[in-house]
Structures are given as C-alpha cells and as structure tokens.
C-alpha cells in the first residue's frame, strides 16, 4: 500500500537530494527525464527490475515511463538495466568487481547504468533497481507498508553507488518477510520459506532437506530393524528413537548409503549449490553415538564433532569429484558446537553454527555468551565458510516483550569479523502477524545483513514512522522504556524464558500505569491500517501483564474475561501463534 511522505519529510528529502548547482535532474515538471532500457534477451530478474522501476516511477511522478529494449536505437537520457548492447568498458570494469550479488548505479553521460553480475540469476541488477528507488526517497518496510514520495522535481546530488553484501547468504526466517517481493526489496536470499522464482532472482537453496537430515539420509524405519548398528549406541544400546538418536558415523555402510542419497538429491536438484548432511534435532544433548569406534575419535578430538566432521569431510570429498560447485553443510549444534582439536573442514564444507545463551546482550560482550564467542572465533580460524543459525525471538512465548534490538547489529558485526559468510536469523516463522515488533525486527535484520554499518536507531525510526504513523512517537516511548528497563538492570534473558521472569521486579506500578497511558494515546492517535499495526504491537505489553497478573489482570474474578478479550483481539488482528507449535486459542465472537 502506498504511503506519501509528510510535507516536512518531503522538504527534508528535497534539501538532502536537490541542489541548484551540480547533481542530476531526474524528474522535471512531474516527468521522469529518462526512459528504461533492458536487453532484448534480459534475464527474468532483469525484466522484473524494469517492470518495478516503471511502476514506482509512475507512482512517484504520476506519469507513465517509457520502457524499451536495447534493440531500440539509443537516444537521450536512459536508465540502462543489466547487461545490454549499451554496455561500455567502464561499467563492465565495475561489474566485474561485484561478485554474485553486488550492484552498481553509475552515471555515465546521459545514462544511468543499474547493473549486477549475470551470476545468481541476475539478483544484483534487481537489488540495484530497488536501491535506485531508495535514492529517490522510497523505502520498503513490510508487505503492506512502504514510503513512495510524490515528486514534481528531483535532483540527485550523488547518483553513483556501488555495494556488495556483507554476507553471501542472508535469510530472515520471520513470516513477516516471506512474501517474495518484500524479500527481494530487503535483499533476503534464503529460501527456507519457499524458493523464490527466477523472475525474483531465485536464491540460496538446498538439495533435499534443509537441515536435520540424518533421518532422511538413512531412514530408521527402513534400516533399524535389520541394521541397528547404523544408529547411535548410547549406554551400550543401539537406538533409533525419534528425537533421541543419531547415525553411527564410523559405520561404512552408513557412509555409502548417505553418499548415494546425497547424489540422488543433487541429481533431483541440479541448480542447488548446497546439500545438508547434518544431525537430527534432539531432545537431549547426548544423542550421538558412543560405540567404541566413535568414542575413540571423540576422545582424540575432544568433541563429538570429531567423528561427525570426519564423516562429512569424506562425503564432501566424494561430492567434489562430480559437483565441484556444491558445498556440504553440517550443523554445529547441541553436542557438535565445539570444534575438534585436529580435523578441519574441507574447503567445500559449510559449518552452520547455532547460537544460544543470552539474548539481552551481545555475543562478544556478555559473560553468559563466552562459549559461543570462543566457539565462533575458533571455527573462524579453521573454517573458510561458516554460516550462523541465530535465534531472535522468545520461542516459549512469541508475544513476550523481547528487547534485543540493540544486540542485533553487534552480533552481526561479530559474525562478519570472524569470517562468517552466511546468517540465518530465526524468529516467529509460522505465519500470521507477530504481535511483538516482529515485522520491525525482520526489517532491521534484513537491512543489517546486507550492510551491518547501518544505524539501528535510524532503521527503527524510519520503520515506526511508516508503520505506526501518528502513533509512532508513543510507540517509540514504550520501545525505549522496555529496552532501558533491561539495560539498566543488566538482566540476562534467553530464547525460551517465561515473560514474567524476565521482567520480575523491574517494572514499578507507576511505570505500569504510565505505559498503559502511552499505549492508550498511541492507539487513539493511529488511523487506518496504522491502528491495526499499533493494536497488534500493544498485544505484547498486554501479554506481559497477563503473565504477571498485573493491572487489569490482577483481580482473579476478571482474569477469565480479560483473557478471552485478549485472545479475541489476537484473532481479529491476525496473530495466530502463542509459541512454537502452539496456536492462539480461537474465541468465537
């Protein structure tokens, strides 16, 4: 949905972008002074780039824009997308430095070139098209919220912009950014939520199953009865019990069966560049095999990752013979997070490290995160391709206030500084509205994964202004308060913790009443869809009071009615999940 800039914001934009001397006049008298040019043989993503530029230029100016192919004779001012017959050496020289997903916006004479590599389905050019729109004052926050200015005149003081992503793999696993268009606008290239079609640049996807693949590679229902030796020996007993067992990775038959399945997955998914050979999820840490052969390697390597990594290295060596373009992904998770003493990953192995610990403070600084910090640093010394699985919400209570926004940038920079190549940010991923700043957190994460140097407060202010409208200042007051309460206390909290425990003793009765008043004023100020956004964000504060039995939730006799009202509002506002795997109760009207 289109949202116009306010008059004040438009004046600020004009001051920032326009100048009487110098710069490039892009819009004059309500008309774009350029036509769009793409190749007659354009990639699907380059065609999408041309279509979206045309759409947004018309929204900005109120007038249609001419789009032609490079078979049309050149004339006048042109915005040239991707690789075309208009190419010139200086543009090609820059493009050759961009890697697979970088983009360049270059002013050359009367032309503006928006280009990226032909690698990765032309995603770079598509990203560049949306960045050109950002230069013109657009911003894309959520599926239903974006800023599109109405301009009669625009001079860009600085057109040239060249960027490459900080990470090769960037997946924000929040349902708020699963829509294919907002994914690309925010440069998210992970595909766990559903593969992006080629017209949207495709993305990073896996052959076969994403992670926790052991039970798919060697299915226990197929093999355990006749070959229990293929599975974990725990306390002297072989077991394939679901969520309590792994594979015996020193068994040669297990290796051969796994390799055959990996090759089958790659044959079935020829465009995939990664295949996962990774342990099952487990309810217990000690689910790994401790047979004499496995235990000997564990003792030698000082970590259960020792036999697992040796197994994965062997798979990777075999895969490399026929598919040198493919990497084998293994989890450093639960029992396998500690790097082995001696074995190092092959150059075509990705180690996907799963974080944990305190979410209220950064990995680099918090004493509760010292093991994660040391493990990531050690993996960075021995592995050329680390991916991170990071947790960014409270999986026990999705609606619990989760003041972690100021750890996000610090953690992302810590990953980058330790050689991490990809980051998977897991949040509320099961559909529906988050009810706890999830849409904003997904936006901030996506922008920081592309460029960790962006300012977190600027991203938050921009999002709130667009998403909550007139309610934004009040919502920001609450947001600042809930973060300050935790920061001032020094309290730690984790990804699975009761809401009442996190804030126990931190919020006074006076502050409780003050926050109630702030939310009342915020909801009163909001209009249209901004009111629904504001009411949804307020659910998190109400949930804290429900869990703590405070405010209107304190009297026992009214608790049931308040609970019913709360869940009714969740239903109305599209908030569907209470916690991972548990739905919000449905309340009949």
C-alpha angles and dihedrals in degrees: 000000000000119000120188123218116252117250092255093048090048091052090051090050091050092051091049097047107029132072134170090222122048129350131092121285102222099168126034127175091352095306132108107239093211136068122217119246126191133168119274084229094044121161114251090253091053089052089052089050091054092047094049094046090051091049095049096041088056091049091050097047102025089232133097121255127221116241121189139164126247089258086075112090113259119255139158123334119353140178102215117203125205125323111347143150086267091070117134129193096251092055092046090051091056093043090055089062096051101083119208101321110018122113138206130206106194131177110214115171108301093346133084110204117206106187148154137169122292086233118104094027094295096296091147093063091047091051090048091054091057091045090055087055089051089054087056093054103270123131131183116213109158141344091277101030131068137138117237116171123215106227133182094180133018133176115184108210091195121027103162114095130159122183140167123191121259089227132034092217121042120172122168102192097201118120088227090077102036094104106105096231098050088045091059094040087057092041095241108160103176117112108198091113092053131313116274111238119243092257086064094046099266108240145212110318138164132236109240117348123000101232140333089054104155094096090049095046095049106015111209092211088061101040114019100081094057098026113033087156088075090071139060121302106211121178088349095306127105113229139176095181110155113259091005104069145057137187126283097245096192092062111105094211089055089054093051095045091048093049092050091051092047090053090048091052091050092048089051092047106037094168094054115107099189134051123187123226099176142144124267120261110259143196090217132046094223098064095116124106118269100182113142093265095049094041092053090058091044089055092047095047098037091229139068084235087075099079092034094054092046088053093049092046090057091051090048092051091053094045091050092063094067102015109036088163093064128089125204113226123210129181123239091202137140104331095012102054095099112084115237119252097237116010117081127194119263116249090256094053123099116204109206107201118202116214128213140154125077119010095184094069135037123271091238097053109028118095088212088062097049094112093051090048093050093045094050091046091050093047088049090058095053105027127066095196118042122169121193128219103202128185117220108170141045103268092189093056116014091188096053114115103259110191100191101120094112093053094056099077094040092052094045091051090047089054092049093048090054096055099263112163101188140025131199111194109198120201138136097342106161101089136266131067117320101223091205110072089283094140090052093044090051090051094048092047094050093050093047093049089059095042118009091188093073116113113254095209092051090051091049094047092049093049095046093048092054100036101041100027113189090004093061098096092053093044088051090052090057093043092052092047096051091049093046092051090060095038093051092047095048087220120162125219135181140215092263110041137125113261094225091054094051093058100027109146094357103095116064124210089250092053091045090057091044093053091048089055092048091053092047090053092045094053091045091052097048122091136193116347089349087071092055090048091050095046090050092052090049090060090077092058090047090050091055090054091047093051091045095041092231135140112002088358095061101083109080093213094059099039096093093051092048091049091051091048091049095052091044089056090048089053092048094048096046098252102145109165129069094182139335106313096000124101127217107257113259113239117201113229 
